[in-house]
Amino acid sequence: MYDRLLLAVDDSDAAERVINAAREMAVLSDGEVWALHVRENEVFGRGGLFATETAAQALSVVEHAAQELDDAGVKAHYEVRNAIYGRTAHEIVDAARAHDADVIVMGSTGRTDLTSLMHGNTAHKVIHLSDRPVLVVR
């Protein structure tokens, strides 16, 4: 099974399902989970970076996930990383490597395959970039 899981979590409607999936996998394998939230920043020329959420909002996302896991008896860690818009998938894959995760567990936006091909999708990008299994929860 998977001893080390990276849980990429956001504040979407699917977040609770993603947390539940990671919890179930970790309980089955007596594994530990690294909950990760990537805070995206927009770049505006000379204006610098503009965050779409505050640091406190980002931290609350991963703290909630870690608390849910901890309440279930799963050893959980959490972190927030910052990325320039469009680089979230790279941060997720980098975190999985840094924590030597056996699997990445994350949600999907629910877009159709055609829409995802046209506009991109973080889950598709992670699958493409990752050298380890990725479980996408819808």
C-alpha positions as CSV (number, residue, x, y, z in Angstrom):
1,M,0.0,0.0,0.0
2,Y,1.0,3.6,0.4
3,D,3.0,4.6,3.5
4,R,3.4,8.3,2.5
5,L,0.6,10.3,0.9
6,L,0.6,13.8,-0.4
7,L,-2.8,15.3,-0.2
8,A,-3.2,18.4,-2.5
9,V,-6.2,20.2,-1.1
10,D,-8.0,23.4,-1.9
11,D,-11.3,25.0,-0.8
12,S,-13.4,23.5,-3.7
13,D,-16.6,21.6,-3.3
14,A,-14.6,18.3,-3.8
15,A,-12.2,19.1,-0.9
16,E,-14.0,16.9,1.7
17,R,-14.2,14.0,-0.7
18,V,-10.4,14.3,-1.3
19,I,-9.7,14.5,2.4
20,N,-11.9,11.4,3.0
21,A,-10.1,9.4,0.3
22,A,-6.7,10.3,1.7
23,R,-7.8,9.4,5.2
24,E,-9.2,6.0,4.1
25,M,-6.0,5.2,2.2
26,A,-3.8,6.2,5.1
27,V,-5.9,4.3,7.7
28,L,-5.7,1.1,5.5
29,S,-1.9,1.3,5.2
30,D,-1.1,3.0,8.6
31,G,0.5,5.7,6.5
32,E,1.1,9.4,7.1
33,V,-0.2,12.3,5.1
34,W,1.3,15.6,4.0
35,A,-1.5,18.0,3.3
36,L,-0.5,20.7,0.8
37,H,-2.2,23.8,-0.4
38,V,-0.7,25.8,-3.2
39,R,-1.5,29.5,-3.0
40,E,-1.5,30.9,-6.5
41,N,-0.2,34.4,-7.2
42,E,-0.9,36.5,-10.3
43,V,2.0,38.5,-11.8
44,F,1.3,42.1,-12.8
45,G,4.3,43.7,-14.5
46,R,5.9,46.3,-12.2
47,G,3.1,45.8,-9.7
48,G,4.6,42.6,-8.6
49,L,2.6,39.6,-7.3
50,F,-1.1,39.6,-6.3
51,A,-2.4,36.7,-4.2
52,T,-5.9,35.5,-4.8
53,E,-6.3,34.5,-1.2
54,T,-4.7,35.6,2.1
55,A,-2.0,33.6,3.9
56,A,-4.5,33.0,6.7
57,Q,-7.1,31.6,4.2
58,A,-4.5,29.3,2.7
59,L,-3.4,28.1,6.1
60,S,-6.9,27.3,7.2
61,V,-7.4,25.0,4.2
62,V,-4.5,22.7,5.2
63,E,-5.1,23.0,8.9
64,H,-8.6,21.8,8.4
65,A,-7.4,18.8,6.3
66,A,-4.7,18.0,8.9
67,Q,-7.3,18.2,11.7
68,E,-9.7,15.8,9.9
69,L,-6.8,13.4,9.4
70,D,-5.6,13.7,13.0
71,D,-9.1,13.1,14.3
72,A,-9.1,9.8,12.5
73,G,-5.8,8.8,14.0
74,V,-3.7,9.5,10.9
75,K,-0.3,11.1,11.4
76,A,-0.6,14.4,9.4
77,H,1.6,17.3,8.4
78,Y,0.7,20.3,6.5
79,E,2.2,23.1,4.5
80,V,1.3,26.0,2.2
81,R,3.4,26.7,-0.9
82,N,3.2,29.7,-3.1
83,A,3.3,29.5,-6.9
84,I,2.9,31.8,-9.8
85,Y,-0.5,31.2,-11.6
86,G,-0.2,28.2,-13.8
87,R,2.6,26.6,-11.8
88,T,0.5,24.8,-9.2
89,A,1.0,21.4,-10.7
90,H,4.7,21.8,-10.6
91,E,4.6,22.7,-6.9
92,I,2.4,19.7,-6.1
93,V,4.9,17.3,-7.9
94,D,7.9,19.0,-6.3
95,A,6.2,18.6,-2.8
96,A,5.5,14.9,-3.6
97,R,9.2,14.4,-4.4
98,A,10.4,16.4,-1.4
99,H,8.2,14.3,1.0
100,D,9.0,11.1,-0.9
101,A,5.2,10.5,-1.2
102,D,4.1,7.1,-2.7
103,V,1.0,8.7,-4.1
104,I,-0.6,12.1,-4.8
105,V,-4.3,12.4,-3.8
106,M,-6.1,15.4,-5.2
107,G,-9.4,16.7,-6.6
108,S,-10.6,17.6,-10.0
109,T,-12.4,20.7,-11.1
110,G,-15.1,18.5,-12.7
111,R,-14.5,20.0,-16.2
112,T,-15.2,17.9,-19.2
113,D,-12.2,16.4,-21.0
114,L,-12.7,18.8,-23.9
115,T,-12.7,21.8,-21.6
116,S,-9.7,20.5,-19.7
117,L,-7.8,20.1,-23.0
118,M,-8.6,23.6,-24.1
119,H,-8.0,25.4,-20.8
120,G,-5.8,23.1,-18.9
121,N,-6.5,21.4,-15.6
122,T,-4.2,21.1,-12.6
123,A,-5.0,17.3,-12.1
124,H,-4.2,16.6,-15.8
125,K,-0.9,18.5,-15.4
126,V,0.0,16.7,-12.2
127,I,-0.7,13.3,-13.9
128,H,1.5,14.3,-16.8
129,L,4.4,15.7,-14.7
130,S,4.4,13.1,-11.9
131,D,6.7,10.1,-11.6
132,R,4.3,8.5,-9.1
133,P,0.7,7.4,-9.0
134,V,-2.0,10.1,-8.8
135,L,-5.5,9.5,-7.4
136,V,-7.9,12.1,-8.7
137,V,-11.1,12.3,-6.7
138,R,-14.3,13.8,-8.3
